[in-house]
Amino acid sequence: MPKFEDVDAYLAALPADRRAVVEEIRRRVLAVVPEATEVIRYDMPTWQVDGQSLVHVAAWKQHVSLYPVPPEGDAELDRDLAPYAGAKGTLKIPYAEVDHDLIERAVRRLAGARNA
């Protein structure tokens, strides 16, 4: 994957279907954490708060990935995320199964854990 100057450049390089998914994730992240800043880290869109990375998103051919997996502690969320948890703290969600509400819940958990 090429290196991108910013999140808009990353989005512009995606096919329309994948771009729509990442754009909605972007909207949800900023709704949950409006003070987040957008940067590119590890060649993917990343949202940071106070210079610390909160969540990274990558659009792959078959799935969208979010990094990291939120910390455990919300039994319902843990159960709902379990089918998508992969190696190295990654959520891998096939495009056909993307649930933006679930992704928003994961981002809320990440933001809450950061403030705990």
N, C-alpha and C positions, 0 to 999 in steps of 0.2 A: 504494500500500500504506500502511495506517495506521502511525503510530508506535507502538512498543510499549515498555512500561516495563521488561520483562525477557524472558528467553528463554522462560519458561513462558507469558507472555502471547502471544508470537509463535506458539508451538506451538498454543495454544488456538484461535487464529484460523484455523488451517489445516484443510482437509478431512482426514478420517481417513487416507486413503492417503498424502498428502504428509507429514502429521504423523508417521506411522510411519517414513518414510524419514529425516526430520530427527532424530527421536528416536534412531534407531540411529546416525546420524552423531555425535550428541551423546555417546552412550555410548562410541563408538569413540575420539573425541577425548579424552575424559576417561580412558579406559583407557591411551592412549598418553602423555598428559601430565596426570597426576592433579593436579598443582599449578596447572593452568590455572584462571583465573577466567572466568566467563561474564558478558558484557555485551552490550548492543545498541549497535552502531556502524553508521552508514549504514543504519539501520532493519533490520538483520539480526543474527542471532545471531553473536557473535564470541567466540573464546576467546583470552585474553591470558595471557602469562607475564611477570611483572615489569613489568606496565603496558604491554607491547608486544603488539600484535595478532599472533597466530600464524596464525589461519585464520578466515575469515568464511564463512557458509553462507546461501544464499537459496533458498527454495522458489518456483519459478515455475510457471506453468501446465503447461508441457510438460517441464520439466527442473529439476534441482537444480543450483545453481552453487556452486563453491568458489573462494575467492579467497585468496591468489594461487596460481598454478601453482607447484609446487615447483621449485627451481633444478635445472638439468640436472646430471648427474654419476652417475646410476644408469641405465645403458643400458636395462636391462629395464623399469624404472619409466617412463623417458622414452618408450619404445616403447608401453607399455600406456596411458599418458595421452594420447599424441598425437592419437587420434581425438576427444578431448573438449576439446582446447585451443582456446580462442577468443581473441577480442580482449582487450586490456588485462589479460593475466595471469589469465584466468578459465577454469576448467574447467566445461563445460556437459554434464551427464550426463542423458540422457533417463531418465525414471523406469523404463521397461522395461529399461534397461541398467545400472541402478545395481548396482555391485559394491562392497559394503561393505569387502571385503578390500582392494580397490584404493584406496578412499578412505583406509583406515587406513594403507596403505603411503605414500600421499601425505602424510598428516599426520606420519608418522614422519620422512619426508624433510624436511618443513618444520621439525620440531623439531630434527632433527640439524643442519640448516643454520644454525639460530639459535645452536646451541652450538658451531659450528665457528669 
